[in-house]
């Protein structure tokens, strides 16, 4: 794996890693917490998969706005959710993917895997319902509790061929009434994807939402690389 390459794409700070001979592009929206474990995460993906890949992380400035498909009231704290996901998806499709392919010498038709953790994982799932650009989704502890999401997903269709879902076994054991639905919601998401003919797995990890985030993401991306 190469050293981290920092670059600016569409006014966003990005970080890329690429193996020689790479023909697969992995994408992840990240915040400061994700960046702190990114080196370990990319290393673990490489250890778990023999396939050469290029990994590009793009920084999210306003987490609750840029990754949310529609407005929703605060679930924790006092920051509501916005409706910036369509704009973020447009950036990914029209700016980041072409730039990554050019910068790292990837084929123009290379498969693209989109993933992330928490709300970024939810964004990746949502994106797969709204774009044909992604071959697979690596959704580690996705925020599938997001108000209105499962109803919207039931009315739509995932356009990715493979989806990895995971959750910590203590995540649904919380006093927050919305967050407490996450176990029920991710089971429902898994069943929905299977009913739509998507190659999908649901994996359970030990611990709450904040444990081993980089490791969980690495497992998700490595599974997506299997096919």
Secondary structure as the mmCIF struct_conf table of DSSP 4:
data_model
#
loop_
_struct_conf.conf_type_id
_struct_conf.id
_struct_conf.beg_label_comp_id
_struct_conf.beg_label_asym_id
_struct_conf.beg_label_seq_id
_struct_conf.end_label_comp_id
_struct_conf.end_label_asym_id
_struct_conf.end_label_seq_id
HELX_LH_PP_P HELX_LH_PP_P1 UNK A 2 UNK A 4
STRN STRN1 UNK A 5 UNK A 9
TURN_TY1_P TURN_TY1_P1 UNK A 10 UNK A 11
STRN STRN2 UNK A 12 UNK A 18
TURN_TY1_P TURN_TY1_P2 UNK A 20 UNK A 21
STRN STRN3 UNK A 24 UNK A 30
HELX_RH_AL_P HELX_RH_AL_P1 UNK A 32 UNK A 36
TURN_TY1_P TURN_TY1_P3 UNK A 37 UNK A 37
HELX_RH_AL_P HELX_RH_AL_P2 UNK A 38 UNK A 48
BEND BEND1 UNK A 51 UNK A 51
STRN STRN4 UNK A 54 UNK A 59
BEND BEND2 UNK A 61 UNK A 62
HELX_RH_AL_P HELX_RH_AL_P3 UNK A 63 UNK A 66
TURN_TY1_P TURN_TY1_P4 UNK A 67 UNK A 67
BEND BEND3 UNK A 69 UNK A 70
STRN STRN5 UNK A 72 UNK A 72
BEND BEND4 UNK A 75 UNK A 76
TURN_TY1_P TURN_TY1_P5 UNK A 77 UNK A 78
STRN STRN6 UNK A 81 UNK A 81
BEND BEND5 UNK A 83 UNK A 83
HELX_RH_AL_P HELX_RH_AL_P4 UNK A 85 UNK A 91
HELX_RH_PI_P HELX_RH_PI_P1 UNK A 92 UNK A 96
HELX_RH_AL_P HELX_RH_AL_P5 UNK A 97 UNK A 103
TURN_TY1_P TURN_TY1_P6 UNK A 104 UNK A 105
TURN_TY1_P TURN_TY1_P7 UNK A 108 UNK A 109
STRN STRN7 UNK A 111 UNK A 117
TURN_TY1_P TURN_TY1_P8 UNK A 118 UNK A 118
HELX_RH_AL_P HELX_RH_AL_P6 UNK A 119 UNK A 130
BEND BEND6 UNK A 132 UNK A 132
BEND BEND7 UNK A 135 UNK A 135
STRN STRN8 UNK A 136 UNK A 140
BEND BEND8 UNK A 141 UNK A 141
TURN_TY1_P TURN_TY1_P9 UNK A 144 UNK A 145
BEND BEND9 UNK A 146 UNK A 146
TURN_TY1_P TURN_TY1_P10 UNK A 147 UNK A 148
HELX_RH_AL_P HELX_RH_AL_P7 UNK A 149 UNK A 155
BEND BEND10 UNK A 156 UNK A 156
BEND BEND11 UNK A 161 UNK A 161
STRN STRN9 UNK A 162 UNK A 168
TURN_TY1_P TURN_TY1_P11 UNK A 169 UNK A 172
BEND BEND12 UNK A 174 UNK A 175
TURN_TY1_P TURN_TY1_P12 UNK A 177 UNK A 178
HELX_RH_3T_P HELX_RH_3T_P1 UNK A 179 UNK A 181
HELX_RH_AL_P HELX_RH_AL_P8 UNK A 182 UNK A 195
TURN_TY1_P TURN_TY1_P13 UNK A 196 UNK A 197
STRN STRN10 UNK A 199 UNK A 205
BEND BEND13 UNK A 206 UNK A 207
TURN_TY1_P TURN_TY1_P14 UNK A 209 UNK A 210
BEND BEND14 UNK A 211 UNK A 212
HELX_RH_AL_P HELX_RH_AL_P9 UNK A 213 UNK A 224
TURN_TY1_P TURN_TY1_P15 UNK A 225 UNK A 225
#
